[in-house]
Every structure is written in C-alpha cells, then in structure tokens.
C-alpha cells in the first residue's frame, strides 16, 4: 500500500489513508471509518462511471444486494454512498493478499492447496447463487487470502451492476475479464451460476498449470478462443498434476454449460472428495474448455459469427488453364479401370457408412435431477431407460448412478438406466407408552423419539382417570416399530365433554387450584372447613362437586379444607382387661396411654385381678381424636 498525498474524507466519515489497488473500474483505498473507529476498504468508482446515471442506479441496486450476502468466504459490504458526485462502496478490510499476487510470474500452487482454496471459493459462489446473485467476474484478483489461510471473495456488487439484464455495455459488447470469460459470456448470451463455475475452473487451471488455458494479444482474441477452441489439458504444461484433479478442472471448463458441474456446490463436493482421497465424480479429461488476456475488468467486443472458424466451400467450375491431351487406347483402359474401382470403393464406403457402429461415452450424471439427466443423455445421443430407486445419502430425486456406469463406451442411442436416490434410510424407533400421560408430557416424550402426533377426540370417557388433557389411548400401541417422523394418533377427551371430577384430597389449596385448572376447571371463592381425623389441618378434605362426579370445563369447584382432628366420645374401659381396653379405645380413635398398678383397696372384690380399675378420661365426655387415656390395673 502507498500513502495518498491528498487524504480525502468521504461523507464526513471515511478518511482515505492508503491506495491498495487500481482496477478496471475503480480504485481501492484503505480508509478509516471515523464513526466506528475501524479500518475499512473503500472502492471508489472512476469519474466517467460515476457520471452515468444508469450505471449509478444499477450500482446502487446491486451494492445493496451484495450487502445482503453474509458468508464467511465473502467480503461483506458495509455501506455505499455518494460524495460530491463520486460513488463508493465500503467493505471489510482484509489482512492478506490476493490470489493474483500469489500467481504472479507464472507461479503454481500444489494440487492439495489449490483444491482447498478453490473449494472455499466454490462455497462462497454456491451461497451467492442460492441468493440469486451471479458474480460474472471470478478471477484471481477478486479472490483474497487472509493471513490465516481463509478465502474471501470480493466484488459481487460491481459484477452484478455491470451484468444485469439492462446491459451497461454498448450493444455488441459484454463486461468482464476476458481471461476468465465463460463461452456463453464471451458470446454475449445469458449466463447463470454455471458461468461462474467455468470462470472458477479457469482460475484452478492457472493455479495448477502456471498459466490460463487461453492467452492472446487482445481480449477479443482470448474471448474468441473461449468460444471456439478446445481447452488443452493442464498436464500439457505441468505433468505433475494428479489425473483426478485434472478431470475436475476439465469438467468445470466444459464448453457447454450442461456438461459442466451444474452448481458451485457440486464443483466444491468433487474438490473435497479429491482432498479426502475419495473417488471423484468428474469424467476423465476430454471435455472442452476455456481462455485468457488482460486481467483488468473491461468491456470487450462480443465474438460475432464472422469471427468464428468457418468451413469455406470450394468454388465450382471447369479449369481453363490446362491443354487437353490425347489419350491412347491404353489410357482409356486405365480410365475405365479407375472408374470401376472408384465405383466399387464408393459402394463399399457407402455400405460401411450406413452400417458402421458409432459409440459414445456415458456421461456422469451424479447429482443431477432426472429431467436434467434426461437432457444430458439426449444431447449426447443416448436414450433414457428405466429408473431404479435406491437408498442414498444424496438428496431425494437426484441421480446417484447409471447402468452402464459413467465413462463406459456404448453404441449411440443406447438406453441408460438411471439409479435415482430415494433419500437416506429412515431408522426405526419404538413407540413409547403415553397412555394416561398429560398431553404436554406425551408431546415431549414423542418429540424425543422424533415422532409426530395427531389428536382425535372422544365424547365417551372411561369411568375414572379421564380429563381433557390426558391421553386415553394411542395408535399404534406402545412398542410398535415405526420410521422416524411417523405420526401417532392420540385419543383424548373432547374439550366440551363431561368427565369425572378429579380428586384433590390431601393437596394444598394452591396445588388443588393448579390441578383443577389443567383440566379446565376453576376454584370458586367460597371455601369451607371440616374436621378430619385423616387429613392434616389446612389441606383439602373434599370438593363440591365431589370427586368422581361428572363435570364439564369451566365448572366452579368449592374446596373443603380440614380444620384438624374431630372430638370423640370417651368410652368406658373399667372392668376390661388391658388388651380389651386397647381395642375399645382404638375403635373410638383414642389410644391407650400410661398403665399403672391400682390401689388394692379399689380391687377388694374377687375376680378383678388384671382388669382396669380407673381411667383418666371420664366415660361419656368429649376428647380430641387420637388422645391418650391413662389407666390403672388391679394387681
């Protein structure tokens, strides 16, 4: 970077400090964002472009679209604006270098390094394509490598702005960098994501071979080669390139879009297979390919039909510059023999031409939809046979194989059987038992098993244990094996149906209100108390309506709470044995207390030995439930 002599402040916010690079359409500066106190990259359009209202509108629209691309391998656009007639965009400042600098002077990268870097670029392009953005200017200068080795693709905004349907360039020209044009781009045709795949293939070619596939003295020469010339295999310039990586490169550089990788994601997947040492899906070298020239973004003339290689017919008519010579009898004989031989040879050739067998290679259709695969086979002179559904990890409906296999040479017109993915195998799970569970608990348990459910209502609940939020039954039954995602039918009570009043005996009033509320019931304001010998004071003893009575949602329920133990009548135990006294007291809710020896004077009558002489609580009086009664026993 070189310091600028006149540091200008754009929009009272971006202070230019250093010049980073000059491009075909803009200057890139290092600037300081005074508002957020951070360093940014400022791309400033040349004045002649800023003066074009049509370009400025497209630039604004496409810069906004680029700002919506959020991906780890795409340089984010922070802002765009205008200052005194100059238009600019603000991007993240990348600490690193461009791929163009790495390749300067014909330098190459290793096969593994090249595959890893291009795979990251393909990831960025795939994301952009899914977002409806085609780059149209993929080249080493727009691929940045950070200091930690991460790839960042830039210039999405300008690429879109100069290649929208309302072409910026004059009629008969296209925008871009000729060295990395796709054939359809060079010919001025419409482009899609496969055009970016081709351009990225050119970049990969240059990384491996030390040069692009096509070079020329002028951009139009290079563009013409992209349209008309076959791509030389990169091993022609570097025989150390692995054959699989060469095959990947050549498929990306196929002349026709339908013969390339059909998406940047498909291109990336094959690069990752190569990096992991797995078999790649690309066919062997032999596809058509690409081109080169000055690497600055510019407008170049469209390759017109007259600039393509044409077959020129021989002009007909007799020759007048040769004197006729006499031929003797021998000459006539020779002429007749030659005519007969020619006739025989012509007939033989005609027979051969009509009976010769034309063979073609079965193309790789992996990852294509059936419709796209059908088009590919048809364009290659082959037919589509039957289709076979096979289990695969590839997306549902995509081709995962063929019979015969890709690369097999078959007779033209041969019917190829397509093996189509029916998706990943769906694991079986055991249905849990959710009967008598609350709906919320059943939903949680089924969700943990990746199962769905459907509710069906009944108006005839069982006698007990039914309420609107309880599962009454299920179909299929518990223990049945089903596929993940299967739907389980849960039978529940119709919300408007009557159901047995639930029991809340022994609960606190707060707990009882919550329990009743789950069943759609309410607690009335009126409460009552009643003594209880079994329920602790303050807890619910009973309800009105009583437990088990039929109720409907929104019924108001009165709670009756316990006031504590009830009073009991003290029975007489005098004259009973100690065992008999214990039984009598227990039956009345009292307990036998302390037992002591009675005064002999009170036991003077015969037959009183071992019986109760006195009791502490007088018979017939009231005492709290569970009170103790002390007694004396005759000796």
Phi and psi in degrees as a GROMACS rama.xvg file:
@    title "Ramachandran Plot"
@    xaxis  label "Phi"
@    yaxis  label "Psi"
@TYPE xy
-116.349  135.485  UNK-2
-62.2888  147.258  UNK-3
-87.7651  146.929  UNK-4
-79.817  -25.6576  UNK-5
-127.409  84.4122  UNK-6
-66.9374  108.732  UNK-7
-96.9228  147.499  UNK-8
-104.361  116.3  UNK-9
-95.8669  133.2  UNK-10
53.5834  30.8319  UNK-11
55.0441  28.763  UNK-12
-142.476  -42.4617  UNK-13
-104.931  109.542  UNK-14
-93.9797  111.973  UNK-15
-71.3188  133.744  UNK-16
-122.906  -39.9777  UNK-17
-140.519  148.396  UNK-18
-87.7795  126.404  UNK-19
-95.7062  -47.7394  UNK-20
-161.428  158.155  UNK-21
-112.836  128.397  UNK-22
-112  -175.879  UNK-23
-72.6823  -18.446  UNK-24
-130.024  -13.3264  UNK-25
-156.475  164.862  UNK-26
-107.526  140.664  UNK-27
-112.685  126.048  UNK-28
-120.129  155.653  UNK-29
-88.358  131.231  UNK-30
-136.759  161.614  UNK-31
-109.634  120.948  UNK-32
-77.492  104.906  UNK-33
-69.0074  -25.9911  UNK-34
-74.3511  -46.2817  UNK-35
-100.787  -0.284206  UNK-36
53.9691  57.4935  UNK-37
-145.597  155.527  UNK-38
-83.4455  138.506  UNK-39
-136.463  167.711  UNK-40
-100.94  129.169  UNK-41
-114.898  114.46  UNK-42
-100.156  117.233  UNK-43
-112.455  123.216  UNK-44
-69.6483  148.093  UNK-45
-63.3809  149.511  UNK-46
-55.6038  -38.5472  UNK-47
-65.8186  -27.8988  UNK-48
-81.0923  -38.0159  UNK-49
-64.7177  -22.0297  UNK-50
-83.4182  -6.97396  UNK-51
-93.9571  108.151  UNK-52
-59.8391  -37.8319  UNK-53
-64.4059  -42.4064  UNK-54
-66.4436  -40.6228  UNK-55
-61.5448  -40.8699  UNK-56
-65.2289  -44.0808  UNK-57
-64.4136  -39.5453  UNK-58
-62.5223  -41.8424  UNK-59
-62.7382  -46.3163  UNK-60
-63.3987  -44.5519  UNK-61
-78.316  -28.9323  UNK-62
-65.0547  -36.6218  UNK-63
-66.4193  -40.1334  UNK-64
-63.1972  -41.8963  UNK-65
-64.853  -32.3085  UNK-66
-66.2567  -18.8322  UNK-67
-86.8698  -3.31928  UNK-68
-85.4713  105.385  UNK-69
-112.164  102.201  UNK-70
-150.034  142.319  UNK-71
-61.5659  -18.6668  UNK-72
-105.96  15.9262  UNK-73
-122.618  131.41  UNK-74
-67.5956  118.549  UNK-75
-72.7086  144.283  UNK-76
-96.85  122.798  UNK-77
-89.6665  -37.2322  UNK-78
-163.261  163.345  UNK-79
-147.365  158.272  UNK-80
-175.748  -171.554  UNK-81
-138.392  140.785  UNK-82
-141.607  109.158  UNK-83
54.4991  46.3686  UNK-84
82.5836  -0.881995  UNK-85
-106.716  128.766  UNK-86
-103.351  144.42  UNK-87
-148.423  161.188  UNK-88
-127.475  150.09  UNK-89
-114.172  127.227  UNK-90
-129.659  169.561  UNK-91
-64.0923  138.488  UNK-92
-86.3332  118.779  UNK-93
-94.1547  127.278  UNK-94
-88.7457  96.8885  UNK-95
173.122  -147.432  UNK-96
-140.471  167.012  UNK-97
-90.9843  156.838  UNK-98
-63.3825  -29.8806  UNK-99
-60.875  -39.4874  UNK-100
-66.5858  -37.7455  UNK-101
-66.3763  -29.947  UNK-102
-96.9597  -0.680367  UNK-103
-60.1811  140.006  UNK-104
80.707  17.982  UNK-105
77.8234  18.695  UNK-106
-71.9788  152.022  UNK-107
-119.656  164.016  UNK-108
-115.177  159.537  UNK-109
-65.6115  160.509  UNK-110
-60.656  -46.5293  UNK-111
-66.1613  -41.9354  UNK-112
-64.2263  -41.8368  UNK-113
-61.653  -46.6096  UNK-114
-62.0268  -40.9739  UNK-115
-65.4475  -43.4798  UNK-116
-67.9613  -45.2118  UNK-117
-66.3234  -32.802  UNK-118
-61.8458  -37.6615  UNK-119
-67.7944  -39.8201  UNK-120
-62.7589  -43.1816  UNK-121
-61.5448  -36.06  UNK-122
-61.7495  -42.9432  UNK-123
-64.568  -44.964  UNK-124
-65.4958  -40.3806  UNK-125
-59.5666  -42.6681  UNK-126
-63.111  -43.9497  UNK-127
-63.1635  -41.643  UNK-128
-63.9632  -40.1545  UNK-129
-66.374  -21.7432  UNK-130
-91.5136  4.50322  UNK-131
84.8823  16.7518  UNK-132
-115.358  123.983  UNK-133
-105.495  130.134  UNK-134
-68.5666  -52.4343  UNK-135
71.7391  -0.757001  UNK-136
-144.812  48.4765  UNK-137
-74.2435  123.651  UNK-138
-161.523  164.284  UNK-139
-56.2032  -34.0583  UNK-140
-66.8428  -20.8919  UNK-141
-100.437  10.3795  UNK-142
-116.341  113.375  UNK-143
-104.969  144.199  UNK-144
-117.496  118.762  UNK-145
-73.3003  169.625  UNK-146
-64.0157  -23.1604  UNK-147
-98.81  13.2683  UNK-148
89.6669  6.81673  UNK-149
-85.8444  139.809  UNK-150
-86.7876  139.764  UNK-151
-133.082  120.825  UNK-152
-95.2625  136.853  UNK-153
-126.112  177.854  UNK-154
67.4593  32.6619  UNK-155
-68.0771  -41.2543  UNK-156
-60.0443  -50.298  UNK-157
-66.557  -39.1945  UNK-158
-57.7458  -42.9378  UNK-159
-70.3989  -40.1284  UNK-160
-63.186  -30.3715  UNK-161
-97.3986  6.31531  UNK-162
-139.338  29.1806  UNK-163
-78.9694  177.94  UNK-164
-62.8904  -33.2718  UNK-165
-88.1014  80.3145  UNK-166
-49.3026  135.157  UNK-167
-73.3695  -39.1861  UNK-168
-70.9122  163.747  UNK-169
-68.3218  162.119  UNK-170
-58.89  140.483  UNK-171
84.9229  11.7328  UNK-172
-140.518  158.98  UNK-173
-131.385  161.15  UNK-174
-104.763  149.46  UNK-175
143.656  -166.601  UNK-176
-112.041  115.31  UNK-177
-56.6758  -36.3874  UNK-178
-58.4932  -29.4145  UNK-179
-117.003  16.2273  UNK-180
-61.2475  147.375  UNK-181
-85.9491  158.844  UNK-182
-56.7965  -42.66  UNK-183
-68.3152  -30.8236  UNK-184
-69.9888  -42.4737  UNK-185
-65.618  -31.1404  UNK-186
-85.3589  0.40588  UNK-187
78.8447  16.7908  UNK-188
-86.9585  170.349  UNK-189
-68.5544  149.978  UNK-190
-127.38  159.354  UNK-191
-138.487  -163.011  UNK-192
-59.603  -25.4781  UNK-193
-68.3834  -22.1467  UNK-194
-66.7964  -40.4512  UNK-195
-64.2631  -35.1162  UNK-196
-60.3865  -43.539  UNK-197
-62.1569  -48.6672  UNK-198
-60.7044  -38.9826  UNK-199
-68.0772  -32.1255  UNK-200
-62.8604  -37.378  UNK-201
-62.5479  -42.2638  UNK-202
-62.883  -44.1985  UNK-203
-62.4484  -41.2881  UNK-204
-56.6475  -47.46  UNK-205
-64.8165  -36.7994  UNK-206
-64.4328  -34.3184  UNK-207
-87.1247  -40.8363  UNK-208
-94.9399  -13.5353  UNK-209
83.7878  5.01102  UNK-210
-163.053  156.273  UNK-211
-74.0653  167.782  UNK-212
-67.9892  -30.4767  UNK-213
-126.424  136.114  UNK-214
-131.704  157.032  UNK-215
-166.731  171.711  UNK-216
-78.1506  -23.4114  UNK-217
-139.889  154.476  UNK-218
-54.9602  -38.5003  UNK-219
-64.748  -32.5993  UNK-220
-65.2873  -43.7148  UNK-221
-66.0767  -43.9743  UNK-222
-60.3567  -39.4989  UNK-223
-62.5328  -39.2035  UNK-224
-64.6888  -36.8147  UNK-225
-60.84  -36.9152  UNK-226
-77.995  -39.0517  UNK-227
-110.193  -28.4813  UNK-228
-99.0751  147.897  UNK-229
-75.0855  146.58  UNK-230
-77.3343  126.162  UNK-231
-70.5495  138.632  UNK-232
-57.0501  138.743  UNK-233
-62.1616  -24.6502  UNK-234
-66.6453  -12.3118  UNK-235
-66.3156  -24.6622  UNK-236
-109.205  -19.2792  UNK-237
-150.595  98.7157  UNK-238
-75.5669  0.613523  UNK-239
-87.459  -2.17964  UNK-240
-70.9857  128.92  UNK-241
-59.696  144.25  UNK-242
-63.4542  -38.2396  UNK-243
-62.9005  -41.585  UNK-244
-69.7494  -34.1484  UNK-245
-63.8435  -41.8883  UNK-246
-62.7481  -40.4339  UNK-247
-61.478  -45.1384  UNK-248
-61.9137  -44.7975  UNK-249
-67.7329  -34.6927  UNK-250
-68.7202  -38.0166  UNK-251
-63.1243  -27.1974  UNK-252
-99.1448  19.4032  UNK-253
-59.4004  139.844  UNK-254
-63.645  -40.0353  UNK-255
-94.8363  134.437  UNK-256
-56.2202  -35.3735  UNK-257
-67.0514  -17.2702  UNK-258
-96.5516  -6.04403  UNK-259
-85.957  -178.878  UNK-260
-60.8883  134.903  UNK-261
-80.7221  -4.47908  UNK-262
-158.783  159.799  UNK-263
-64.8138  -31.4495  UNK-264
-65.8166  -38.1463  UNK-265
-66.2793  -41.0125  UNK-266
-60.0705  -46.6037  UNK-267
-62.1796  -40.5344  UNK-268
-61.4525  -39.4829  UNK-269
-70.2019  -35.8342  UNK-270
-64.0196  -39.3919  UNK-271
-67.8971  -36.3437  UNK-272
-61.929  -41.7546  UNK-273
-62.8638  -44.8388  UNK-274
-63.2264  -30.5196  UNK-275
-91.9745  3.03295  UNK-276
77.6838  17.5043  UNK-277
-93.3677  159.576  UNK-278
-62.0253  138.28  UNK-279
-92.9462  161.443  UNK-280
-93.9779  -8.3912  UNK-281
-68.3081  144.279  UNK-282
-70.5357  166.236  UNK-283
-64.8927  166.232  UNK-284
-55.2834  145.014  UNK-285
149.538  -5.89836  UNK-286
-80.5098  161.977  UNK-287
-70.6049  167.552  UNK-288
-148.991  -144.632  UNK-289
-122.066  -148.012  UNK-290
-156.127  -174.109  UNK-291
-164.044  165.176  UNK-292
171.009  -153.476  UNK-293
-59.341  141.871  UNK-294
-101.101  21.5075  UNK-295
-92.8422  142.275  UNK-296
-65.1304  125.613  UNK-297
-157.221  170.743  UNK-298
-92.0604  131.19  UNK-299
-127.047  154.359  UNK-300
-64.4758  141.125  UNK-301
-66.8611  141.379  UNK-302
-72.9743  110.087  UNK-303
-83.7957  166.025  UNK-304
-60.1241  -36.533  UNK-305
-68.567  -13.9766  UNK-306
-93.1175  -5.33528  UNK-307
-84.2931  160.013  UNK-308
-67.8881  124.654  UNK-309
-118.809  152.516  UNK-310
-88.3423  118.494  UNK-311
-95.8487  120.378  UNK-312
-70.1508  149.664  UNK-313
-72.2445  135.745  UNK-314
-69.2928  127.462  UNK-315
-78.0476  165.926  UNK-316
127.017  150.828  UNK-317
-72.8177  155.004  UNK-318
-86.5717  139.941  UNK-319
-115.017  3.61152  UNK-320
-103.474  15.0608  UNK-321
-125.763  125.317  UNK-322
-74.5955  135.582  UNK-323
-70.2834  133.735  UNK-324
-111.929  149.56  UNK-325
-71.7941  142.814  UNK-326
-116.214  136.662  UNK-327
-81.6068  -178.658  UNK-328
-59.8886  -39.5468  UNK-329
-61.3286  -36.7195  UNK-330
-64.4773  -39.7978  UNK-331
-64.6507  -39.0219  UNK-332
-60.9974  -44.1396  UNK-333
-61.537  -40.7645  UNK-334
-62.5431  -43.7028  UNK-335
-62.5422  -42.9946  UNK-336
-62.3004  -42.2299  UNK-337
-65.0035  -38.2761  UNK-338
-63.6592  -43.3237  UNK-339
-63.8023  -43.3534  UNK-340
-61.9348  -41.4222  UNK-341
-63.8187  -41.3008  UNK-342
-63.3013  -43.9435  UNK-343
-64.8098  -41.8303  UNK-344
-64.6884  -39.5293  UNK-345
-64.0794  -41.8227  UNK-346
-64.5224  -40.076  UNK-347
-63.7796  -41.8494  UNK-348
-65.8457  -39.9703  UNK-349
-61.3097  -41.2786  UNK-350
-64.0376  -42.7683  UNK-351
-63.9566  -43.4812  UNK-352
-64.2599  -34.0909  UNK-353
-81.0302  -18.2582  UNK-354
-115.107  -2.54608  UNK-355
-70.928  149.459  UNK-356
-96.7613  121.942  UNK-357
-96.5049  125.687  UNK-358
-114.601  146.496  UNK-359
-133.76  163.267  UNK-360
-87.3661  138.007  UNK-361
-71.2818  121.581  UNK-362
-74.9159  162.633  UNK-363
-79.762  123.311  UNK-364
-112.198  10.1701  UNK-365
-58.2773  128.545  UNK-366
87.1106  -7.98973  UNK-367
-83.2065  154.057  UNK-368
-73.3384  164.521  UNK-369
-61.6431  -39.6735  UNK-370
-65.3342  -43.2178  UNK-371
-67.4608  -40.6784  UNK-372
-62.0369  -38.8648  UNK-373
-61.3044  -43.9023  UNK-374
-63.156  -40.1633  UNK-375
-63.1693  -45.9723  UNK-376
-63.5501  -42.8457  UNK-377
-62.3971  -43.2032  UNK-378
-66.0904  -24.0673  UNK-379
-92.3479  6.72202  UNK-380
80.6429  22.7013  UNK-381
-116.63  163.426  UNK-382
-111.589  164.517  UNK-383
-100.37  123.795  UNK-384
-87.8507  -139.88  UNK-385
-79.9058  170.185  UNK-386
-118.17  144.356  UNK-387
-119.944  129.735  UNK-388
-86.1193  126.963  UNK-389
-131.176  149.178  UNK-390
-73.2621  132.72  UNK-391
-156.979  156.085  UNK-392
-80.7729  -8.70265  UNK-393
-74.7424  160.927  UNK-394
-58.1024  149.94  UNK-395
-58.0663  132.792  UNK-396
88.5724  0.87565  UNK-397
-96.8939  151.526  UNK-398
-76.8347  130.412  UNK-399
-118.12  -2.21297  UNK-400
179.32  168.043  UNK-401
-139.764  160.018  UNK-402
-128.652  113.529  UNK-403
-67.8092  165.442  UNK-404
-69.5869  158.912  UNK-405
-58.9178  139.193  UNK-406
92.6481  -10.2395  UNK-407
-75.1859  137.521  UNK-408
-88.9453  122.455  UNK-409
-130.246  165.104  UNK-410
-67.5684  137.966  UNK-411
-56.9024  135.062  UNK-412
93.9367  -4.80322  UNK-413
-61.9186  142.078  UNK-414
-85.7918  122.709  UNK-415
-100.223  128.465  UNK-416
-84.2713  129.777  UNK-417
-98.2662  131.322  UNK-418
-99.8937  112.909  UNK-419
-109.772  134.83  UNK-420
-69.1141  132.409  UNK-421
-102.908  17.9829  UNK-422
92.6062  175.741  UNK-423
-67.9315  148.569  UNK-424
-62.84  133.636  UNK-425
-91.2685  117.414  UNK-426
-67.662  151.021  UNK-427
-90.7687  143.232  UNK-428
-128.808  155.13  UNK-429
-90.3839  130.336  UNK-430
-71.7814  126.688  UNK-431
-77.7985  163.727  UNK-432
-87.6634  114.897  UNK-433
-116.108  8.86146  UNK-434
-64.5402  138.183  UNK-435
72.8227  4.03387  UNK-436
-86.0757  157.399  UNK-437
-70.1272  156.776  UNK-438
-58.8618  -41.0948  UNK-439
-64.2091  -42.5159  UNK-440
-67.0084  -39.3224  UNK-441
-64.5532  -41.9063  UNK-442
-61.6769  -42.3655  UNK-443
-63.0553  -45.988  UNK-444
-65.7707  -42.7724  UNK-445
-65.7059  -37.4045  UNK-446
-64.0658  -35.6978  UNK-447
-64.5633  -25.7231  UNK-448
-95.0736  8.67696  UNK-449
57.4188  42.4496  UNK-450
-114.949  148.008  UNK-451
-101.447  169.331  UNK-452
-143.619  157.401  UNK-453
-132.413  134.483  UNK-454
-92.4902  134.308  UNK-455
-126.612  140.423  UNK-456
-105.823  147.724  UNK-457
-127.221  149.703  UNK-458
-106.382  4.44085  UNK-459
-118.75  85.2237  UNK-460
-73.6152  158.379  UNK-461
-66.9572  169.856  UNK-462
-64.531  -36.1335  UNK-463
-134.161  161.123  UNK-464
73.284  17.058  UNK-465
-112.882  136.243  UNK-466
-155.158  167.258  UNK-467
-60.9485  -16.0582  UNK-468
-111.481  18.5596  UNK-469
-116.86  136.592  UNK-470
-74.8721  120.175  UNK-471
-86.6297  -36.074  UNK-472
-160.711  169.58  UNK-473
-142.83  152.384  UNK-474
-139.307  125.623  UNK-475
-67.0159  167.83  UNK-476
-74.8093  164.342  UNK-477
-59.081  141.321  UNK-478
96.2104  -14.2448  UNK-479
-69.017  138.3  UNK-480
-88.4939  126.445  UNK-481
-137.377  166.538  UNK-482
-75.3471  151.471  UNK-483
-56.5794  135.353  UNK-484
91.2803  -3.90715  UNK-485
-62.025  156.435  UNK-486
-103.196  127.836  UNK-487
-103.617  131.207  UNK-488
-88.9271  124.364  UNK-489
-110.114  126.281  UNK-490
-93.3087  122.885  UNK-491
-131.266  165.281  UNK-492
-73.6783  139.811  UNK-493
-60.7604  131.17  UNK-494
-55.97  -23.702  UNK-495
-95.1996  -1.14348  UNK-496
-83.0893  155.469  UNK-497
-75.7363  148.173  UNK-498
-147.276  161.63  UNK-499
-65.4953  135.019  UNK-500
-61.1716  123.929  UNK-501
-71.1604  153.623  UNK-502
-89.9015  131.125  UNK-503
-120.352  18.0039  UNK-504
-58.7497  135.621  UNK-505
86.8523  -6.55014  UNK-506
-89.6029  157.598  UNK-507
-72.9529  159.076  UNK-508
-56.1638  -36.8705  UNK-509
-66.5697  -46.4114  UNK-510
-61.6407  -41.0591  UNK-511
-63.1193  -41.3442  UNK-512
-62.0141  -39.6821  UNK-513
-66.7466  -43.1893  UNK-514
-62.6461  -45.7225  UNK-515
-67.6224  -36.6033  UNK-516
-63.0781  -34.9666  UNK-517
-63.4474  -25.2233  UNK-518
-97.3478  8.98333  UNK-519
82.5372  14.5964  UNK-520
-100.7  159.521  UNK-521
-122.116  160.309  UNK-522
-103.073  124.501  UNK-523
-72.9269  163.448  UNK-524
-72.9404  -25.9754  UNK-525
-76.5091  135.126  UNK-526
-133.922  157.392  UNK-527
-136.663  163.466  UNK-528
-126.06  155.568  UNK-529
-155.28  141.612  UNK-530
-69.6677  152.751  UNK-531
-148.944  135.695  UNK-532
-89.9456  -2.16354  UNK-533
-122.71  -22.141  UNK-534
-109.223  132.407  UNK-535
-63.0089  147.274  UNK-536
-56.466  134.15  UNK-537
94.6562  -15.0083  UNK-538
-93.0127  162.327  UNK-539
-70.2033  126.039  UNK-540
-95.7066  -39.3109  UNK-541
-161.043  173.672  UNK-542
-133.914  162.132  UNK-543
-129.662  111.856  UNK-544
-63.6662  157.321  UNK-545
-73.2465  156.579  UNK-546
-56.827  134.245  UNK-547
94.4291  -15.7272  UNK-548
-72.3129  148.26  UNK-549
-70.0862  131.118  UNK-550
-134.715  164.164  UNK-551
-123.584  160.848  UNK-552
-53.7638  147.97  UNK-553
74.7171  5.63334  UNK-554
-65.5987  134.573  UNK-555
-85.3436  129.344  UNK-556
-113.264  130.729  UNK-557
-93.6609  133.267  UNK-558
-95.9177  134.769  UNK-559
-112.464  118.205  UNK-560
-102.388  159.725  UNK-561
-81.6528  135.724  UNK-562
-97.4717  3.21743  UNK-563
113.654  -168.758  UNK-564
-65.5882  148.959  UNK-565
-87.3539  162.457  UNK-566
-82.8206  139.614  UNK-567
-123.871  154.92  UNK-568
-82.8475  127.968  UNK-569
-75.1098  120.694  UNK-570
-80.3241  166.163  UNK-571
-91.2082  134.789  UNK-572
-122.879  2.97033  UNK-573
-64.443  134.112  UNK-574
91.23  -10.5344  UNK-575
-88.9988  157.664  UNK-576
-72.8079  166.797  UNK-577
-59.635  -40.589  UNK-578
-66.0224  -42.4395  UNK-579
-65.5296  -38.5017  UNK-580
-64.0638  -41.5282  UNK-581
-59.8606  -43.0003  UNK-582
-65.6255  -44.772  UNK-583
-59.8964  -46.083  UNK-584
-64.8932  -43.063  UNK-585
-62.3071  -38.1451  UNK-586
-63.1745  -25.0763  UNK-587
-96.6353  1.21518  UNK-588
87.9353  16.2202  UNK-589
-113.955  168.028  UNK-590
-126.48  150.648  UNK-591
-75.5545  125.219  UNK-592
-93.7921  -132.28  UNK-593
-75.1059  134.488  UNK-594
-111.776  123.302  UNK-595
-130.116  167.531  UNK-596
-80.4372  135.414  UNK-597
-80.0285  162.573  UNK-598
-67.8374  126.444  UNK-599
-55.3354  -27.3842  UNK-600
-64.446  -30.8637  UNK-601
-82.1531  -2.49939  UNK-602
-120.396  34.3225  UNK-603
-71.3196  -29.5297  UNK-604
-66.7776  145.646  UNK-605
-71.4575  152.214  UNK-606
82.0401  7.57776  UNK-607
-92.1675  -5.81506  UNK-608
-61.155  130.105  UNK-609
84.0256  5.0067  UNK-610
-107.244  166.4  UNK-611
-74.673  127.655  UNK-612
-94.6336  -42.2133  UNK-613
-142.847  160.25  UNK-614
-134.327  148.284  UNK-615
-71.6317  -33.209  UNK-616
-105.604  130.163  UNK-617
-69.359  138.599  UNK-618
-58.6416  139.636  UNK-619
90.5887  -12.642  UNK-620
-84.6833  164.643  UNK-621
-94.5101  142.719  UNK-622
-145.782  151.031  UNK-623
-59.9173  145.147  UNK-624
-54.0104  140.616  UNK-625
73.8606  17.4242  UNK-626
-73.5264  158.984  UNK-627
-97.6874  138.602  UNK-628
-116.624  115.076  UNK-629
-84.3031  146.321  UNK-630
-137.029  162.185  UNK-631
-118.507  147.5  UNK-632
-121.337  135.069  UNK-633
-67.1602  141.726  UNK-634
